[in-house]
Amino acid sequence: MSKEIRFFNVQQFGRDFGTLNLNPGKKVYGERLIQHAGKEYRTWDIYRSKIAAAIEQGLQNFPFKANTKILYLGAGNGTTVSHFSDVCDQGQIFAVEFSARAVVDLFMLAKQRENIIPLLNDANKPQDYLAIVPEVDVIYQDIAQRSQVDILNKNADIFLKDKGYIFLMVKARSIDVSMDPKNVFKVVYAQLQNKYKILEQLRLDPYEKDHMCIVAQKV
Ligand SMILES: C[S@@+](CC[C@H](N)C(=O)[O-])C[C@H]1O[C@@H](n2cnc3c(N)ncnc32)[C@H](O)[C@@H]1O
């Protein structure tokens, strides 16, 4: 049974979420395809996509619309990128990833989905993609690095529009393996609070252990 969910191009089917498939008939990572009201949806795996886990945990802010431009840092093989590509069907997703192997998958995906622009770059060096990435509405960052906040700030200063949104997926163990994750989250929260308006924070356990999704806005 399907349930109306108020997020653009997203639908709920029982316990699963799905995004309207931009490329009907095609799967990206083995997800299920669901036909509903003459449209096809791809199930959005809450164990493989942190924003899907955040939706499951009650996410309130979902500023993703048809034309949204996203700078996605730490795109991996494109699992979550593919769902943003469904949602922001007329938008652009600039997918930055520094693993050449993962970028090959992103290029394969981009062949079938014109709104994905893969970039083989280090998110620590935003000046290297300054000529390609325009001002964006959202920065989504999923990078398991000690310097997660630094990377975010460097990119937000250059690319994020005023009142633009930040989605930071914080992996506590990458920042400090010996500190209680709760304290790591407090430190990150305090760092972000100096610079952005924090809108919400959601623990992603049990779907992603010791992770927090922080949503903020550039003021
Ligand atoms: C958790 S995985 C990403 C999963 C992906 N966001 C998803 O939901 O489908 C983190 C990715 O960040 C990449 N990464 C780590 N540091 C990076 C950096 N400085 N610049 C670009 N990519 C980086 C890694 O290679 C890895 O693919």
The ligand as a Gaussian input file, in Angstrom:
#p B3LYP/6-31G(d) Opt

LIG

0 1
 C       30.348000       6.728000       2.812000
 S       31.019000       6.789000       1.219000
 C       29.806000       7.570000       0.221000
 C       28.485000       6.861000       0.015000
 C       27.533000       7.714000      -0.812000
 N       27.452000       9.050000      -0.268000
 C       26.121000       7.156000      -0.910000
 O       25.293000       7.429000      -0.019000
 O       25.806000       6.493000      -1.898000
 C       32.192000       8.103000       1.367000
 C       32.888000       8.435000       0.077000
 O       33.646000       9.621000       0.269000
 C       34.784000       9.543000      -0.553000
 N       35.748000      10.539000      -0.068000
 C       36.420000      10.547000       1.111000
 N       37.200000      11.649000       1.209000
 C       37.001000      12.362000       0.070000
 C       37.518000      13.594000      -0.418000
 N       38.392000      14.314000       0.306000
 N       37.103000      14.030000      -1.625000
 C       36.202000      13.303000      -2.352000
 N       35.690000      12.134000      -1.948000
 C       36.078000      11.665000      -0.752000
 C       35.224000       8.086000      -0.416000
 O       36.049000       7.681000      -1.485000
 C       33.886000       7.363000      -0.378000
 O       33.503000       6.924000      -1.666000

